[in-house]
């Protein structure tokens, strides 16, 4: 008895070949998680960005030759509504002029974002201190130290890299992409590939 193959179900070999071909086509893109070359976008997740920025801390800078201001333990926040990123960090201010030195606190800085084509890096741009709280200091001393802490935190975060790209990441076949528009989302940052 001879059984004819069903016309409604393609032979298994043809289905298997099609599946393997599709997997092979996607293989070059699998290593580039976050890149979607079909929609010309790259999305960096909040966790990926948090891991990148944590590697660049702690940071510190001297101010007016009498204060040493440091930032550590950064936490990244994303504000899709304002298209801004935010860094909240532990702040330390040390000075021989302070009775209780160092002074500890928390600072939150929000920032626009820009792409630095020469360094292939997504950077903070024009950060602004939104909140600064110090522990154990009151009155005029607190006001002065808050001003110092805000100014230095903004300087330390200006140009801070959130994500850098390699030339290989931005090249597919013979096409090398540039980064275009930057969009902050609630759970990541999306950039246009052009």
C-alpha positions as CSV (number, residue, x, y, z in Angstrom):
1,X,0.0,0.0,0.0
2,X,1.4,3.4,-1.0
3,X,0.6,6.4,1.2
4,X,0.7,9.8,-0.5
5,X,2.2,12.7,1.5
6,X,-0.4,15.1,2.7
7,X,-0.6,18.4,0.8
8,X,-1.5,20.3,3.9
9,X,1.5,19.2,5.9
10,X,5.0,19.9,4.3
11,X,7.5,17.1,4.6
12,X,9.5,17.2,7.8
13,X,12.9,17.7,6.0
14,X,11.7,20.9,4.4
15,X,10.4,22.3,7.7
16,X,13.6,21.3,9.5
17,X,15.7,23.0,6.7
18,X,13.6,26.2,7.0
19,X,14.0,26.3,10.8
20,X,17.8,25.7,10.6
21,X,18.1,28.4,7.9
22,X,16.2,30.9,10.0
23,X,18.4,30.1,13.1
24,X,21.5,30.6,11.0
25,X,20.3,33.9,9.7
26,X,19.7,35.2,13.3
27,X,23.0,33.8,14.7
28,X,25.1,36.9,13.9
29,X,22.6,39.1,15.7
30,X,22.2,36.9,18.8
31,X,25.6,38.1,20.2
32,X,24.3,41.7,19.9
33,X,21.6,41.6,22.5
34,X,19.7,44.9,22.5
35,X,20.4,45.6,18.9
36,X,17.6,45.4,16.5
37,X,18.9,46.2,13.0
38,X,15.5,45.5,11.4
39,X,14.0,48.5,13.2
40,X,17.3,50.4,13.4
41,X,17.3,50.6,17.2
42,X,19.4,49.6,20.2
43,X,18.0,49.4,23.6
44,X,20.2,49.3,26.7
45,X,18.4,47.9,29.7
46,X,18.4,49.7,33.1
47,X,20.3,46.8,34.6
48,X,23.0,46.9,31.8
49,X,23.4,50.7,32.3
50,X,23.5,50.3,36.1
51,X,26.3,47.7,35.8
52,X,28.3,50.0,33.4
53,X,28.0,53.1,35.6
54,X,28.8,51.2,38.8
55,X,32.2,50.3,37.3
56,X,33.1,54.0,37.1
57,X,32.6,54.8,40.8
58,X,33.8,55.9,43.4
59,X,34.8,59.3,42.0
60,X,36.1,62.3,43.9
61,X,37.2,65.9,43.4
62,X,38.8,68.7,45.4
63,X,36.9,71.9,45.7
64,X,38.4,75.3,46.6
65,X,41.5,73.5,48.0
66,X,39.7,72.9,51.3
67,X,36.9,70.3,50.5
68,X,37.2,66.8,49.1
69,X,33.9,65.7,47.7
70,X,33.3,62.0,46.8
71,X,30.5,60.0,45.3
72,X,30.0,56.3,45.6
73,X,27.3,53.6,45.3
74,X,25.5,55.1,42.3
75,X,21.9,54.1,41.6
76,X,20.5,54.8,38.1
77,X,17.0,56.2,37.6
78,X,15.2,56.7,34.3
79,X,12.5,59.4,33.7
80,X,10.8,58.7,30.5
81,X,8.4,61.6,30.9
82,X,11.3,64.2,30.9
83,X,13.7,62.1,28.8
84,X,16.3,62.3,31.5
85,X,18.5,59.9,33.5
86,X,19.2,60.4,37.2
87,X,22.0,59.3,39.4
88,X,21.5,59.0,43.2
89,X,24.7,58.4,45.1
90,X,26.2,58.5,48.5
91,X,28.0,61.8,49.0
92,X,31.0,62.4,51.3
93,X,32.5,65.8,52.1
94,X,35.7,66.0,54.0
95,X,37.6,69.1,55.1
96,X,39.9,70.1,58.0
97,X,37.5,73.0,58.6
98,X,34.7,70.6,59.6
99,X,34.3,69.5,63.2
100,X,32.6,66.3,62.1
101,X,34.6,65.2,59.1
102,X,33.7,63.6,56.8
103,X,30.1,64.5,56.4
104,X,27.9,61.9,54.7
105,X,24.8,62.4,52.7
106,X,22.8,61.5,49.6
107,X,22.7,63.5,46.3
108,X,20.3,63.0,43.4
109,X,21.3,64.5,40.0
110,X,19.2,64.4,36.8
111,X,20.7,64.8,33.4
112,X,20.1,65.0,29.7
113,X,22.0,62.6,27.5
114,X,24.2,63.1,24.5
115,X,26.1,60.8,22.1
116,X,29.9,61.4,21.8
117,X,30.7,60.1,18.3
118,X,34.4,60.4,18.7
119,X,34.4,58.1,21.8
120,X,31.3,56.1,20.7
121,X,29.8,56.8,24.1
122,X,26.4,57.7,25.5
123,X,27.1,60.4,28.1
124,X,25.4,62.4,30.8
125,X,25.0,66.1,29.7
126,X,24.4,69.1,31.9
127,X,23.6,67.3,35.1
128,X,21.6,69.2,37.7
129,X,21.5,68.4,41.4
130,X,17.9,68.0,42.3
131,X,18.2,66.9,46.0
132,X,21.0,66.8,48.5
133,X,20.6,65.7,52.1
134,X,23.5,65.8,54.7
135,X,23.6,64.0,58.0
136,X,24.6,65.7,61.2
137,X,25.0,69.2,59.9
138,X,22.5,72.1,60.4
139,X,22.1,75.8,59.8
140,X,24.5,77.8,57.7
141,X,27.1,75.0,57.6
142,X,24.5,72.7,56.0
143,X,23.6,75.3,53.4
144,X,27.2,75.9,52.5
145,X,28.0,72.2,52.3
146,X,24.9,71.6,50.2
147,X,26.0,74.2,47.7
148,X,29.6,72.7,47.6
149,X,28.2,69.2,47.3
150,X,25.8,70.1,44.5
151,X,28.4,71.9,42.5
152,X,31.0,69.2,42.7
153,X,28.4,66.4,42.1
154,X,27.4,68.1,38.9
155,X,31.0,68.5,37.8
156,X,31.8,64.9,38.6
157,X,28.9,63.6,36.6
158,X,29.2,65.9,33.6
159,X,30.2,63.7,30.7
160,X,30.0,60.5,32.7
161,X,29.7,57.5,30.3
162,X,26.5,55.4,30.6
163,X,27.2,53.1,27.7
164,X,30.1,52.9,25.3
165,X,30.0,51.0,22.0
166,X,32.7,49.2,20.1
167,X,33.2,49.6,16.3
168,X,32.2,45.9,15.9
169,X,28.9,46.4,17.7
170,X,28.0,49.2,15.3
171,X,29.0,47.4,12.1
172,X,26.9,44.8,10.3
173,X,28.3,43.5,7.0
174,X,29.7,46.6,5.2
175,X,27.4,49.1,7.0
176,X,28.6,51.0,10.0
177,X,25.8,52.7,12.0
178,X,25.9,56.0,13.9
179,X,23.8,56.8,16.9
180,X,20.8,59.2,16.4
181,X,18.0,60.1,18.6
182,X,18.2,59.1,22.3
183,X,14.9,58.1,24.1
184,X,14.7,57.4,27.8
185,X,12.2,54.7,28.7
186,X,11.0,53.5,32.1
187,X,13.2,50.4,31.9
188,X,16.0,51.4,29.5
189,X,17.4,53.8,27.0
190,X,16.7,53.4,23.3
191,X,18.9,54.9,20.6
192,X,18.2,55.2,16.9
193,X,20.8,53.6,14.6
194,X,21.3,55.5,11.4
